[in-house]
Structures are given as C-alpha cells and as structure tokens.
Amino acid sequence: MSDDGQVTLEKNGAVAEIVLDRPDKHNALTPVMYRQLGACCAQADADSSVHVVVIRGAGERAFCAGSDVAALDNYKDFWEWRNRYDYIPPIRNLRKPTIAAIKGWALGGGLEIALACDLRVVSRSAVFSAPEVTLGWNGAGGAAQHLTRMCGYGVAMKLLLTGERFDAEEANRLGIVEYFVEVGEEVARAREAALEIADHSTVATQAVKAAVRSAMDMPVAQGLQYENELMSLCFAKVECNRLLSGAGKSE
C-alpha cells in the first residue's frame, strides 16, 4: 500500500464494511482515497446482497483524522478545489442504512463522514472536532448542515466557530451517538446492529431511511404524503412476495 492509503470494501453476508485504511496517518484521507471511498459506496449500493453498510477505520488509534492537509497543496487553484471529487455525497446518497464504527480521532472530514452516516457506534476513546476554522476556512462536507439539525443552532455554532475538541461523553450528551460502547467494542457492536437491521426487509429499511431523511428537507404535509407513498411501495412488495409464494404451490 502506498502512502496515499486505500479504501477497501469487505463483505460478510448481508453486511458490507468500508474500511479507511491508512493507519499510520490516522486514516487521514487523500484524493486517491476520496475516489476509492466513492467507488466502494457505489459498489455496495449496487449489490443487492448488501443490506447494510458499516464504515470503520483501520488500526487502533483513529476512525479518520479528516483530509490530509498536505495533499491540499496539490490543487493548482481555488477552481480546481471547488470542482474536486467530494466523498461525502456518495455516503449520503447510499440508499441502504449506514453505520459508522468510531474510535479514537474523528476530526474534520472524519467527523463529517460520521455525521453523514445514519447511525454512529462510538467508543469511549473517540475524540471529535471540526478544526477547519483554525486553519482559515470552513468545512465543506456537511458538518454545519448535520450538526445544526442534530444538535441545534447554538451547539453547531460553538463547535464550528471554536474548532474545539470534544470527547465521546460530550458527543453522547449532544445526541450524535446512538450506541455508546467501551473501548474496543465499537466494530463488534456496529456489526451486531447491522445484522439486526439486515434481517428486515430491504424495501422496508430503505423506505425508513428515505422517510427520515425527507423529514429534514420537506414540509410536514409533503413529508406525510411521501411516507404514505413509501408505505404503498412496501405493501406492493409484500403483495408481490405473497403472489409469488402462492404461484409456487400446487393446485
């Protein structure tokens, strides 16, 4: 593996694991890893045998320390940066439920990956931060959007304007943790949660995800109509399965 790191996709039955693999650099992301991460998301989304996706970091020290700041020097100007490949949309656009298994550092882009997932399993060793303001810019991967919706305006402003680090206990208090576990248990718990979700109908779990995501973007009346349409799709799937099951029986 080169110093650029890599992102790999591992499958275990109905659960796919996307692994950020650059442990010597706390899994800090490079442009090579950006595209690999997007490709892994696309592959997992297209594979009908995959029901749930877990994202984790390699090694023992970090989930992801964000983008490798040194690699930013490779962009020739601001326009090239503006039109760069962005790795957050492929995560957000996954139709399937996503779970982040977080230990150690989850800084900058690492925090944004965690927030882009649907559920977060967080070890007591985790440390979070959005330090971009201390470098002279703001984050561009959704921290402002997600923190404001999940934690409220004041909390988002405090975290993003100060760039201060906060530990797993504080993250849990702020409501960005769904599963709070002891050190070293985050991957096992994420896999356990993934298997529990994967046991349900994929149509149902993807409908739930679509409905909840819509609640952040749609007015209530429009959201209620959308939920009803999703429910109708689920019923259609159940009815299709019933008819297919009946067709297999002898008269």
N, C-alpha and C positions, 0 to 999 in steps of 0.2 A: 504494500500500500504506500502511495506517495504521500508527501507532506500535505497534499491537497485534501487528504482524508477521503472518506467514501460514505455513502448511504446505501444500506442493503435492505432487502426485503426477505423475511423469513416467514414460512407458512407452517402452521401447526393445526391441521384440521380446518375449522371454520374461522380461525383467528390468524390474521397476518400481523407480523411485527416489523415495523420500520425502525431500523437501528442507525442512529447517528454515530458514526464510527471514526473518531479522531481523538481518542482518549488522552494522548499526550498534550493536546491543546484544549483540554476540557470540552471537546466536541464542538469547538468554535467552527462556524460554517464558512466555507469558501465558495466562490462561484461554481466550481465543479460540483460541490455538494448541493448547491441550490437546485441544479437541474436534475441531479440524481434523486433528490427528495421529491421533486415534482413527478418524475418518471415512476417512482415507487408508488406514489399516491394514485396515479393513473392506472398502474397495473393492478393494484389492489381493488380499485373501484370497478374495473372491467371484469374481474374474476368473480363469476357468480358463486363459486365455492367459498369465497371470503365473505363473512357476515359482519365482522368487527375488526377494527384496526387499532393496534397498540403502537404508540411511538415512545421509544426509550433511547437513552444514551449509553454508549459502550463504556466500559471501565467502571471504576468505583467512586469517582470523585465528582462527576457532573452529569446533569441532564444535557445542557447545552449552554455555553457561555456566550451565545449570540454570534453575530457575524465577526469574522476575523478582520479587525480594523485595518491591519496591514494590507489586506487584499483590496481595500477601498482605493488605494493608490493606483490600482491598475485601470481604473476608469479614466479615460482621457479628458472628459469634461462633464459638466453637470447634465448635459443632454443624454449622454450615454448612461449615466446613472439613472436618470428619470425613466429611461426605456429598458432598464435592466430586467432580467428574469426575476420575478418575485415568487418566493417559495411559499408564502402564506396562503394565497388563493387556492392552490391545489389541495391544501389541508382543509380549508373552509368548504371547498366545493365537493369534498367526498360525500357521497350520499349515505355511506354507511357510518354507524356510530364510531367515534374515535375516542381513545383513552390515552392520556399522557401519563407515563410512569416516571415520576420525578424524584431525583435525589441530588444532593449537592447543588452546584450552581445552576440557576435558571435565570440568566441575565440577558437583557436586551432582546435579541431575536429569540433566545431560548424561552423567555417569558412569553413572547408573542406566540410562539408555537404552542406553548401550554394553554394559553388563553383561547387559541383557535380550535383546540380540541373540545369535545363535548363533555368529557369528564376528566378529572385530574386525581390521580392517586399520588399522594405526597408523603415522602419520608420526613421524619423529624430532622434529617440532616439538610434539608433543602434551604437554599438562600435565594431570594428573588430580588430583582432590581430592574428598573428601566433607566439606565445611566446615560442615555443619549444626550440629555440636556447638558451634562457635564463636559461633553465633547463638542458642544456648539450646535447641535441640531436636535430635532425631534425624531422619535421612532416612526417608521413608515409601515409597520407590519400589523397595525390594528390595536396596539396597547390602549390608545386613547378611546377607541370605539368600544372595546370589550370591557376595560376597567370601569368606564362610565356606566355602562349598562349593568355590570355585575356588582359594583361596589358603590356607585353614586358619584355625583359630580365632585364633591369636596375631596373624597378619598383619591379619586383619579388625579385631580389637580395636585394634591400633596405629593403623591408618588412620582408623578411625571415632572413636576417643577423642581423637586429636590434631588431626584435620582437616587434617593437613599435606599439602602438595602433593608429588607425585612425578612424575618425568619419564617419557618413553617408554622409556628404557633400564630404569628400575626396573620399570615395568609389564610389560615383556618378561620381566624376571628373575622376577617374581612369577607369571607364567603366565597373564596376562589378555590376551595378544597372540597372535594366530595368524599374522598377516602383518606383518612389521616392514619399513617402506619408507622411502626418502628423502623429504625434504620435497617436497610437490607431486605425489607419485606415488600417494597413498592412494586417490583416486577411480578412477583407471585400473586399479589393482590390484584394487580391490573389484569393478569391472565384469568384469575378467578372471576372477576367481574365481566370480562369479555366473554368467557364461556357461558356465564349465566344469561347474558344478553343474546349471544349467538344461538341459544336454544329456542328463542322465539322466532316467529315468522319474520323473514327478512322484509317482506312487504310492510308488516306492522312496525318494525323498528325503524325502517327508513321513513315511514309516514309520521311516526312520532317525532323524529329528528326534523323533518320538514315543517311540521306544525309548530314546534317550539321555536325554530329559527324564524319562522314567519312572524311570531309574536313580537320579535324585536324590530320588525320592519313595517308591519301592516297596522292600520287602524283596527279596533276590536271587531267591528262589523265585518270587515273584509276578512280578517283572520278566522272568524267563526265560520264564514262561508267556505274558506279554504279547508278548515278542519273537516267540515262535512263532506267536501269532495274527496278528501283523503280517506275518510271512513268508507265512502262508497267504493273506492278502489280496493280497500281491504276486503269488503264484503264480496266484491266481484271475484277476488282471488279465492276466497273461501268457497264460494259457489262453484267456481271452476274446478277446484280440487274435489268437491263433492260429486260433481257430474263425472269427472274422470274416474273417480273411485267406483261410482256406480256402473260405469261402462265396462269396468273390468270384471264385473260379476256375471255369472251365467244366469240366463232367464229361468 
